[in-house]
Amino acid sequence: MSATKNIIIALDEGTTNAKAVALNNAGEVLVKFSQPLSIQTPHEGWVEQSGTLLIDASVQVLAKAIKAVGAENVCALAISNQRETAIGWYRSNGTPLNAALSWQCSRTASFCEGLRRDNLEARIKSVTGLPVAPLFSASKLRWLLESVPGGFSLAEKGEICLGTIDSWLLWNLTAGKSFYCDYSNASRTQLLDLVTGDWNNEMLEIFQIPRAALPEIKPSSGLFGFTKGVDNIPDGIPIMSMIGDSHAALFGHALGKAGCVKATYGTGSSVMAPIHSAQCNIQALATTIAWHNGEKLVYGLEGNIPHTGDAVAWMADSTGLSELPETELNHELNTLPASVENTLGVYFVPALTGLGAPWWVDNARGLICGLNRGVKRAHLIRAALESITYQIADVIDAMRQHPDFTLTALMVDGGPTKNDWLMQYQADLLGCPVMRSDIPELSALGAALLARSAVSPLSTQEMLAMLPVHRTFCPDMARHQRLQQRWREWRIAIEKTLSQPMSAA
């Protein structure tokens, strides 16, 4: 790598924003650009995005970042992406079959319930590490084929491409020359055999997904292709890493060090802990591939929560707070929870499109309980923020059943982590330090580190030197003991949610 051509530009394509971050060879952020993304909900439980707009926004921010630092200084691109979101397109012209079906989308809940009725869940989980749920990509890919005439036949002939968002981005950035996905994204589809690291024929048959329609799987760190034919982006820039955003954040926090459990606070949340093997008998949790660094597979134990930051956004919207300018809104979200001593007994279970880990009830719907005459907006906002901490604590409680699991610190990232009150409440609830990254671009940094190590091999010590400083929120152990009662009351609210008449998905 030359002294000047040493900048990695990481594209972090999330659910609500596409971001491009330029990092130098010390891991420092030079410039960053962001473009908001819209989400559509055409029916109850349906959540989708325009695949074309995802590409347009991604190209715009990449082009701006490349221009800002100079194309002659860019040595590689890296990609981190929202996971499980599924898309299909025609191989001949790249036109999407339909919208991209978001990871939040539950339109395939009835199909997933059919798999459970057929007693297939245990087999699916033993092979893929994932419980049956519409969150994962396979049932969505099947739906996409059903949505177009002759979809299954065209897919069998290789005339349709199916993939997660990493493969969709790569296809478009390389003018259709590269059709790959990485191991981390492949492991979220429910089609990958965790032991062999290849698409599993039995799973392909269960979900009716032709192998000819799927991308080739590659390590998360390595050459995926070169830019070609993209407006305002020079041809020939190598794309040297692809990885799911939550996996990238785990890598960016501590390179997968044991005991450093990661929680990404975004629209939803991923809680992930590094483990030694693909074996997991905890039904409520997923086993996944954290990454392939070019030499070996690294596994992760994970719980996925659909609505965390999204729950706060929903409550802010429902109480009129979202009408404020963004700076005022953020100020209110930081100050309102501390302005009241508690929620006056209010609990908000944000099962807005179902409950994720550790419950996995697709057709559960949200519940606000404990309302009384004294409840004001501050109590409701506090209840929404507290719901994030309880959901994360529920997942960590389930993780403690795994023999490889240890928790020395919760490493956190994502927009909601800027809320100091929230971070302190999480530390006090768990009774362990919560360590917040000083930079919000953890997923981008993780992807960039994997790309840099592919461009020019780095030692572990060299990569550790590029990791960000964290701010630590130490737990108040006396408060920790008091909050255990609040957590028990939260579990009662969960039971009430599960006992409600369930909505048809």
Backbone torsions as a table, in degrees:
resi	resn	phi	psi	omega
1	MET	NA	128.7	-178.1
2	SER	-74.1	163.8	-177.7
3	ALA	-63.8	-31.8	-177.4
4	THR	-96.9	-36.5	-178.3
5	LYS	-85.7	72.6	-172.2
6	ASN	-134.8	14.6	-178.1
7	ILE	-95.4	131.5	172.3
8	ILE	-102.4	132.2	173.4
9	ILE	-108.7	119.6	-178.7
10	ALA	-101.7	126.3	172.3
11	LEU	-93.1	117.7	177.0
12	ASP	-109.6	97.0	-175.7
13	GLU	-95.9	100.5	-177.4
14	GLY	-99.2	-166.7	-177.9
15	THR	-76.8	-40.6	-174.6
16	THR	-108.9	-11.3	179.6
17	ASN	-148.9	146.7	166.3
18	ALA	-104.9	125.9	-176.4
19	LYS	-124.9	142.4	172.0
20	ALA	-120.7	129.6	-175.6
21	VAL	-127.2	125.7	176.8
22	ALA	-97.8	127.0	-177.9
23	LEU	-124.6	139.1	178.4
24	ASN	-85.8	-174.9	-174.0
25	ASN	-78.5	4.8	170.5
26	ALA	-103.9	4.5	-178.9
27	GLY	80.4	12.5	-178.5
28	GLU	-86.8	139.9	178.2
29	VAL	-76.9	123.5	179.3
30	LEU	-93.2	-51.7	177.2
31	VAL	-145.3	159.6	174.9
32	LYS	-150.2	146.2	179.9
33	PHE	-135.1	147.9	-176.8
34	SER	-138.2	146.1	177.3
35	GLN	-134.8	123.6	-178.7
36	PRO	-68.9	151.7	178.5
37	LEU	-121.1	142.3	-179.7
38	SER	-95.2	155.0	178.9
39	ILE	-124.5	136.4	178.7
40	GLN	-112.0	143.3	176.1
41	THR	-129.6	77.5	-174.0
42	PRO	-67.1	-24.2	177.2
43	HIS	-142.4	164.2	177.4
44	GLU	-57.9	127.7	179.0
45	GLY	83.5	-10.0	178.9
46	TRP	-92.0	130.1	177.0
47	VAL	-135.6	123.7	-175.1
48	GLU	-146.8	165.5	178.1
49	GLN	-139.6	156.4	176.2
50	SER	-77.0	120.2	177.6
51	GLY	-62.6	-34.9	178.9
52	THR	-65.5	-42.5	-179.9
53	LEU	-69.6	-31.2	174.6
54	LEU	-60.3	-43.0	179.2
55	ILE	-68.2	-46.1	-178.3
56	ASP	-56.9	-46.9	-179.2
57	ALA	-65.5	-40.2	-179.5
58	SER	-64.8	-43.2	179.4
59	VAL	-65.0	-40.7	-179.5
60	GLN	-59.7	-47.9	-176.9
61	VAL	-71.9	-35.2	175.9
62	LEU	-62.1	-46.1	-178.7
63	ALA	-60.8	-40.6	179.4
64	LYS	-64.9	-41.8	-179.3
65	ALA	-67.2	-41.4	179.5
66	ILE	-63.5	-42.7	179.3
67	LYS	-64.1	-39.4	-176.1
68	ALA	-65.5	-36.1	-177.2
69	VAL	-100.8	-12.0	-178.2
70	GLY	90.5	120.0	-177.3
71	ALA	-57.5	-30.8	-178.3
72	GLU	-67.7	-13.3	-179.5
73	ASN	-101.3	-2.3	-175.9
74	VAL	-92.6	122.6	-179.7
75	CYS	-96.7	-21.6	-177.9
76	ALA	-168.8	160.9	169.8
77	LEU	-108.8	152.9	174.6
78	ALA	-131.7	150.8	-178.2
79	ILE	-129.1	126.7	163.1
80	SER	-120.1	147.6	-169.7
81	ASN	-146.3	155.1	170.6
82	GLN	-59.0	137.6	-172.9
83	ARG	-96.1	164.7	174.9
84	GLU	66.6	-24.2	175.8
85	THR	-58.0	132.5	-171.2
86	ALA	-118.2	144.9	178.7
87	ILE	-146.5	151.4	174.8
88	GLY	-129.5	151.0	178.8
89	TRP	-151.8	160.4	178.8
90	TYR	-79.8	130.0	-176.7
91	ARG	-63.2	-32.3	-174.2
92	SER	-68.6	-34.5	-174.3
93	ASN	-135.5	-1.2	177.6
94	GLY	74.9	10.7	179.6
95	THR	-75.3	129.3	179.4
96	PRO	-63.3	144.6	175.3
97	LEU	-68.0	-34.9	-172.9
98	ASN	-163.9	-171.4	173.3
99	ALA	-64.9	161.7	170.1
100	ALA	-77.1	126.0	-178.1
101	LEU	-86.3	114.3	-174.6
102	SER	-63.5	153.6	173.2
103	TRP	-56.5	-26.7	179.6
104	GLN	-77.8	-13.5	-171.1
105	CYS	-70.7	134.0	-179.7
106	SER	-117.0	24.2	-177.9
107	ARG	-65.3	-18.6	-179.6
108	THR	-98.8	18.5	-177.4
109	ALA	-59.9	-39.0	-178.2
110	SER	-67.7	-37.5	176.1
111	PHE	-63.2	-43.2	179.7
112	CYS	-63.9	-38.3	177.6
113	GLU	-63.4	-35.6	176.1
114	GLY	-62.5	-37.8	176.7
115	LEU	-62.6	-38.7	178.7
116	ARG	-67.6	-42.6	179.7
117	ARG	-61.3	-32.3	179.3
118	ASP	-83.9	8.3	176.8
119	ASN	60.1	38.0	-179.1
120	LEU	-98.4	-10.5	-172.3
121	GLU	-62.3	-43.5	-177.9
122	ALA	-61.0	-41.1	179.4
123	ARG	-67.2	-43.8	-179.8
124	ILE	-61.2	-43.9	-179.1
125	LYS	-68.2	-34.7	-179.4
126	SER	-66.5	-30.6	-179.5
127	VAL	-87.1	-46.4	-170.0
128	THR	-99.7	-16.3	-176.9
129	GLY	82.8	-0.4	-172.5
130	LEU	-115.9	135.5	173.0
131	PRO	-70.2	157.8	178.1
132	VAL	-70.3	122.5	178.7
133	ALA	-163.8	147.5	178.1
134	PRO	-66.7	-11.5	175.6
135	LEU	-54.9	-42.0	-171.9
136	PHE	-80.1	162.5	-162.8
137	SER	-76.6	-29.2	-167.6
138	ALA	-58.3	-47.5	-179.4
139	SER	-66.9	-29.9	176.7
140	LYS	-68.7	-42.4	178.3
141	LEU	-61.8	-40.1	177.0
142	ARG	-62.2	-43.8	178.7
143	TRP	-59.8	-41.2	-179.9
144	LEU	-61.1	-41.0	177.9
145	LEU	-66.2	-36.6	177.7
146	GLU	-67.4	-23.3	-172.0
147	SER	-80.0	-8.1	-179.0
148	VAL	-126.2	146.3	179.3
149	PRO	-59.2	131.1	177.1
150	GLY	65.9	23.1	-173.8
151	GLY	-58.6	-44.6	-177.5
152	PHE	-67.2	-40.1	179.8
153	SER	-65.5	-44.4	179.0
154	LEU	-63.2	-38.2	179.6
155	ALA	-66.1	-40.2	178.5
156	GLU	-62.1	-31.6	178.7
157	LYS	-83.1	-2.0	-178.5
158	GLY	78.4	15.7	-178.6
159	GLU	-89.2	-8.0	175.3
160	ILE	-121.3	139.4	173.9
161	CYS	-105.7	137.1	176.2
162	LEU	-123.2	139.8	180.0
163	GLY	-170.8	175.0	170.6
164	THR	-87.6	176.4	-169.8
165	ILE	-66.7	-27.1	177.9
166	ASP	-62.1	-42.8	-179.0
167	SER	-69.8	-33.9	177.5
168	TRP	-66.2	-43.7	177.3
169	LEU	-63.2	-46.9	-178.2
170	LEU	-60.9	-45.6	179.1
171	TRP	-54.5	-46.3	-176.3
172	ASN	-74.8	-32.0	179.4
173	LEU	-75.9	-18.0	-177.4
174	THR	-114.4	17.0	-179.9
175	ALA	56.4	37.1	177.4
176	GLY	77.0	9.2	-179.3
177	LYS	-78.7	-27.9	-177.0
178	SER	-118.5	125.7	176.1
179	PHE	-127.7	85.2	-177.6
180	TYR	-134.6	161.7	163.9
181	CYS	-136.1	165.9	179.1
182	ASP	-98.3	169.7	-176.8
183	TYR	-60.8	-37.4	-176.9
184	SER	-65.1	-44.5	178.4
185	ASN	-69.8	-38.8	178.5
186	ALA	-60.9	-34.3	-177.6
187	SER	-72.0	-9.8	179.3
188	ARG	-96.7	1.0	-175.3
189	THR	-85.9	-21.3	-171.3
190	GLN	74.0	21.3	177.2
191	LEU	-119.0	-8.6	-174.8
192	LEU	-95.3	135.7	171.3
193	ASP	-82.3	114.9	-175.5
194	LEU	-64.3	-28.0	-177.5
195	VAL	-80.1	-47.0	-178.3
196	THR	-82.7	-22.5	-177.0
197	GLY	71.8	25.7	179.6
198	ASP	-132.8	162.7	173.5
199	TRP	-57.7	136.7	-175.6
200	ASN	-98.2	124.7	-175.2
201	ASN	-60.9	-37.4	-179.9
202	GLU	-64.9	-41.3	178.8
203	MET	-67.9	-39.2	177.8
204	LEU	-59.8	-38.1	179.7
205	GLU	-70.6	-42.6	-179.7
206	ILE	-60.4	-43.7	-177.0
207	PHE	-92.7	-2.7	178.1
208	GLN	60.4	46.3	179.4
209	ILE	-110.3	113.9	177.8
210	PRO	-66.9	134.2	178.7
211	ARG	-59.0	-32.8	-177.4
212	ALA	-62.3	-19.0	-178.3
213	ALA	-90.5	-7.6	-172.8
214	LEU	-98.6	152.4	179.4
215	PRO	-75.4	161.0	171.3
216	GLU	-74.8	143.7	-177.1
217	ILE	-95.2	132.8	-179.6
218	LYS	-130.4	160.3	174.0
219	PRO	-57.6	152.6	-177.8
220	SER	-67.2	-22.8	-179.3
221	SER	-117.5	116.7	-178.3
222	GLY	152.1	177.5	-175.4
223	LEU	-78.9	124.6	176.8
224	PHE	-105.6	-19.6	-178.9
225	GLY	152.5	-173.4	-177.7
226	PHE	-127.3	144.6	177.9
227	THR	-60.4	143.2	-179.3
228	LYS	-158.5	129.0	170.7
229	GLY	67.4	29.0	-179.4
230	VAL	-107.5	130.9	-178.5
231	ASP	-55.3	129.2	174.2
232	ASN	66.0	13.9	174.3
233	ILE	-124.6	121.6	-177.9
234	PRO	-60.6	146.7	173.3
235	ASP	-68.6	152.3	169.0
236	GLY	92.0	3.3	176.2
237	ILE	-78.8	125.3	-178.1
238	PRO	-73.3	141.3	173.6
239	ILE	-100.9	112.1	-165.4
240	MET	-111.0	1.4	171.8
241	SER	-160.4	149.1	170.2
242	MET	-142.3	137.0	-177.1
243	ILE	-163.1	145.6	174.8
244	GLY	-61.4	145.4	-170.7
245	ASP	-61.6	-39.4	179.6
246	SER	-67.1	-36.9	177.3
247	HIS	-66.3	-41.9	178.9
248	ALA	-61.8	-38.2	179.2
249	ALA	-66.3	-40.2	176.9
250	LEU	-59.8	-43.0	178.6
251	PHE	-66.1	-40.5	-177.1
252	GLY	-70.6	-23.6	179.1
253	HIS	-75.6	-53.2	-170.9
254	ALA	-152.4	20.4	178.2
255	LEU	59.4	22.1	177.8
256	GLY	85.0	24.3	179.6
257	LYS	-62.8	136.6	179.8
258	ALA	-59.3	138.7	179.1
259	GLY	90.2	-18.1	178.4
260	CYS	-92.0	91.1	-178.7
261	VAL	-86.2	138.2	-174.5
262	LYS	-108.2	135.7	171.3
263	ALA	-127.8	118.9	174.9
264	THR	-94.4	123.1	179.3
265	TYR	-101.7	105.8	177.9
266	GLY	-136.1	-142.8	173.3
267	THR	-55.4	-48.8	167.8
268	GLY	-119.8	-170.8	-178.9
269	SER	-134.7	145.0	171.4
270	SER	-117.3	124.9	173.3
271	VAL	-108.3	121.9	-172.8
272	MET	-135.7	136.8	177.6
273	ALA	-127.1	137.0	177.0
274	PRO	-69.8	136.8	175.7
275	ILE	-134.0	172.5	-169.7
276	HIS	-90.5	-23.1	-174.8
277	SER	-145.7	175.2	-179.2
278	ALA	-81.8	-5.3	-174.4
279	GLN	-80.8	130.6	177.0
280	CYS	-155.7	125.5	179.7
281	ASN	-106.4	14.8	178.9
282	ILE	-89.9	108.1	-172.0
283	GLN	-61.5	-32.7	-173.3
284	ALA	-77.0	-11.6	-174.6
285	LEU	-118.4	161.9	178.5
286	ALA	-105.0	143.7	166.2
287	THR	-101.8	138.1	-173.1
288	THR	-143.0	168.5	170.5
289	ILE	-91.5	118.3	-179.6
290	ALA	-69.6	-44.9	175.3
291	TRP	-173.5	167.3	168.4
292	HIS	-121.3	115.1	-173.8
293	ASN	-85.6	12.6	-177.9
294	GLY	99.3	-16.4	179.2
295	GLU	-119.0	-38.7	-177.3
296	LYS	-153.4	160.0	174.2
297	LEU	-81.8	139.1	173.3
298	VAL	-118.2	130.6	-175.3
299	TYR	-99.2	160.5	178.6
300	GLY	-139.8	148.5	172.3
301	LEU	-103.1	130.1	-169.4
302	GLU	-141.9	146.4	167.5
303	GLY	-123.3	133.4	-178.2
304	ASN	-109.4	130.7	-178.8
305	ILE	-118.9	118.4	-173.9
306	PRO	-68.9	-32.9	-169.5
307	HIS	-132.3	100.5	173.8
308	THR	-123.3	-80.0	173.1
309	GLY	-58.0	-34.0	177.3
310	ASP	-61.8	-34.8	178.5
311	ALA	-65.5	-40.4	178.7
312	VAL	-67.5	-41.3	178.2
313	ALA	-61.7	-41.2	179.2
314	TRP	-63.5	-44.1	-179.4
315	MET	-67.9	-38.5	177.0
316	ALA	-62.2	-40.1	178.4
317	ASP	-67.4	-43.2	-175.8
318	SER	-70.7	-24.6	179.2
319	THR	-100.2	6.1	177.6
320	GLY	82.9	-0.4	-177.1
321	LEU	-68.6	-29.8	-176.5
322	SER	-69.7	-9.1	177.3
323	GLU	-75.5	-12.9	179.1
324	LEU	-73.8	154.5	170.8
325	PRO	-57.4	154.6	-171.6
326	GLU	-56.3	-42.1	-178.4
327	THR	-64.8	-39.9	178.4
328	GLU	-69.5	-38.3	178.2
329	LEU	-60.4	-48.3	179.9
330	ASN	-61.2	-39.4	178.0
331	HIS	-61.9	-44.6	-179.6
332	GLU	-64.3	-40.6	179.9
333	LEU	-65.4	-27.9	178.8
334	ASN	-83.3	-29.0	-173.7
335	THR	-102.9	-31.6	-177.4
336	LEU	-59.4	-44.9	-177.6
337	PRO	-58.9	-37.6	-178.6
338	ALA	-80.5	-10.6	-178.6
339	SER	-77.9	-11.3	176.7
340	VAL	-125.7	150.0	-175.6
341	GLU	-72.7	-29.1	-179.6
342	ASN	-161.8	-170.5	-178.1
343	THR	-93.8	7.7	-174.3
344	LEU	57.6	33.1	176.5
345	GLY	86.1	7.6	179.1
346	VAL	-84.4	135.9	172.6
347	TYR	-128.7	138.4	179.0
348	PHE	-118.2	114.7	174.7
349	VAL	-100.1	105.0	-170.7
350	PRO	-85.9	60.9	178.2
351	ALA	-85.3	63.0	-170.8
352	LEU	-71.9	-28.0	170.4
353	THR	-133.5	31.0	-179.6
354	GLY	112.8	167.6	177.0
355	LEU	-99.9	135.1	175.5
356	GLY	-93.8	-145.2	-178.1
357	ALA	-62.9	145.4	-2.0
358	PRO	-94.7	20.7	-173.4
359	TRP	-96.7	-45.6	178.6
360	TRP	55.1	60.8	174.2
361	VAL	-119.5	102.0	-170.3
362	ASP	-63.1	-38.4	-173.5
363	ASN	-101.3	15.0	169.8
364	ALA	-65.5	151.0	178.2
365	ARG	-129.9	158.1	-170.1
366	GLY	-63.4	160.6	-176.6
367	LEU	-148.7	133.7	168.0
368	ILE	-113.5	119.0	-178.5
369	CYS	-126.3	158.6	180.0
370	GLY	88.6	13.2	-179.6
371	LEU	-64.0	140.5	174.1
372	ASN	-146.5	174.0	-171.7
373	ARG	-62.4	-26.1	-177.0
374	GLY	-83.2	-5.6	-175.6
375	VAL	-72.5	127.8	178.4
376	LYS	-118.0	-179.8	-178.4
377	ARG	-57.1	-39.9	-178.2
378	ALA	-60.3	-38.4	179.3
379	HIS	-67.0	-39.1	-179.8
380	LEU	-68.9	-41.1	177.7
381	ILE	-65.0	-41.1	178.4
382	ARG	-63.4	-39.9	178.6
383	ALA	-62.0	-38.3	178.6
384	ALA	-65.9	-42.9	179.3
385	LEU	-68.4	-41.5	177.3
386	GLU	-60.3	-33.7	-178.8
387	SER	-60.8	-30.3	176.6
388	ILE	-62.7	-48.3	-175.1
389	THR	-66.4	-38.4	179.6
390	TYR	-66.7	-41.3	-179.5
391	GLN	-64.0	-41.2	178.3
392	ILE	-66.7	-39.6	177.7
393	ALA	-64.6	-37.0	177.4
394	ASP	-59.9	-42.7	179.8
395	VAL	-66.5	-45.1	-179.7
396	ILE	-63.3	-36.3	176.6
397	ASP	-60.6	-40.4	176.8
398	ALA	-67.7	-36.2	-179.1
399	MET	-63.6	-26.9	-177.0
400	ARG	-63.4	-14.7	178.4
401	GLN	-74.6	-16.9	-175.5
402	HIS	-83.7	132.6	-176.8
403	PRO	-64.6	-25.4	179.8
404	ASP	-83.5	-9.9	-169.7
405	PHE	-79.6	131.4	168.6
406	THR	-137.0	151.4	179.5
407	LEU	-132.8	108.1	173.7
408	THR	-105.3	-28.3	177.9
409	ALA	-159.6	146.7	173.1
410	LEU	-96.8	113.7	-179.6
411	MET	-90.9	122.8	-171.1
412	VAL	-121.9	151.4	176.7
413	ASP	-153.4	168.6	179.3
414	GLY	109.4	160.7	-174.3
415	GLY	-51.8	-50.3	-177.8
416	PRO	-61.7	-18.2	-178.8
417	THR	-69.4	-11.9	175.8
418	LYS	-66.6	-16.5	-179.2
419	ASN	-80.4	104.5	-176.7
420	ASP	-61.2	-39.1	179.5
421	TRP	-59.6	-43.0	-179.8
422	LEU	-62.8	-43.8	-178.4
423	MET	-65.3	-39.8	179.2
424	GLN	-68.3	-37.7	178.1
425	TYR	-64.1	-40.1	178.7
426	GLN	-63.5	-42.9	179.4
427	ALA	-63.8	-43.6	-179.1
428	ASP	-67.3	-38.5	179.8
429	LEU	-64.7	-44.9	-176.9
430	LEU	-80.4	-25.8	-175.6
431	GLY	73.4	27.2	177.1
432	CYS	-141.7	159.7	179.3
433	PRO	-62.3	141.1	170.7
434	VAL	-110.2	122.7	-175.1
435	MET	-113.2	113.8	-176.1
436	ARG	-98.4	130.2	176.8
437	SER	-63.5	141.3	177.4
438	ASP	-73.5	-15.5	177.7
439	ILE	-117.4	140.6	-179.5
440	PRO	-79.1	-9.1	-172.7
441	GLU	-94.5	46.9	-175.8
442	LEU	-63.5	-41.7	-179.8
443	SER	-63.5	-42.1	178.3
444	ALA	-63.1	-42.6	179.9
445	LEU	-63.2	-44.3	179.7
446	GLY	-60.3	-45.1	178.1
447	ALA	-64.0	-39.6	-180.0
448	ALA	-65.8	-38.1	177.9
449	LEU	-63.6	-40.0	177.8
450	LEU	-66.4	-37.6	177.4
451	ALA	-67.5	-42.3	-177.6
452	ARG	-65.1	-38.0	179.5
453	SER	-69.4	-23.9	175.7
454	ALA	-78.1	-34.1	179.1
455	VAL	-71.9	-44.5	-177.2
456	SER	-147.3	105.6	-172.9
457	PRO	-49.9	134.3	-178.6
458	LEU	-119.0	147.1	173.3
459	SER	-77.8	164.3	176.9
460	THR	-59.1	-41.0	180.0
461	GLN	-63.2	-39.4	178.8
462	GLU	-65.3	-38.6	178.3
463	MET	-71.3	-39.0	178.1
464	LEU	-59.1	-34.7	-179.9
465	ALA	-66.7	-19.9	-179.7
466	MET	-91.5	-6.7	-177.6
467	LEU	-74.3	151.3	-176.1
468	PRO	-77.0	158.2	172.0
469	VAL	-73.5	144.9	178.3
470	HIS	-113.8	145.9	170.1
471	ARG	-93.7	131.2	-175.3
472	THR	-102.4	130.5	172.4
473	PHE	-104.7	108.7	-176.8
474	CYS	-85.8	141.1	-176.6
475	PRO	-75.0	144.7	168.9
476	ASP	-90.0	106.0	-170.8
477	MET	-69.6	-27.6	174.8
478	ALA	-66.7	-42.7	176.8
479	ARG	-68.0	-34.8	176.5
480	HIS	-53.8	-45.0	180.0
481	GLN	-64.7	-39.4	-179.9
482	ARG	-67.0	-36.3	-175.7
483	LEU	-73.3	-13.8	178.3
484	GLN	-63.6	-32.0	175.5
485	GLN	-67.7	-40.3	176.6
486	ARG	-61.1	-40.6	180.0
487	TRP	-65.1	-39.1	177.0
488	ARG	-64.1	-38.3	178.1
489	GLU	-68.0	-34.9	174.0
490	TRP	-59.2	-42.5	179.7
491	ARG	-63.0	-32.8	175.5
492	ILE	-65.2	-39.6	176.6
493	ALA	-63.4	-37.2	175.7
494	ILE	-61.9	-44.4	179.2
495	GLU	-60.9	-38.5	176.9
496	LYS	-64.7	-39.3	177.8
497	THR	-61.3	-44.7	-177.1
498	LEU	-71.7	-20.6	-179.5
499	SER	-90.3	-5.7	176.6
500	GLN	-66.3	152.7	168.9
501	PRO	-58.5	127.9	-174.0
502	MET	-81.4	139.6	176.4
503	SER	-76.0	142.4	173.7
504	ALA	-67.4	130.8	-178.6
505	ALA	-76.2	NA	NA
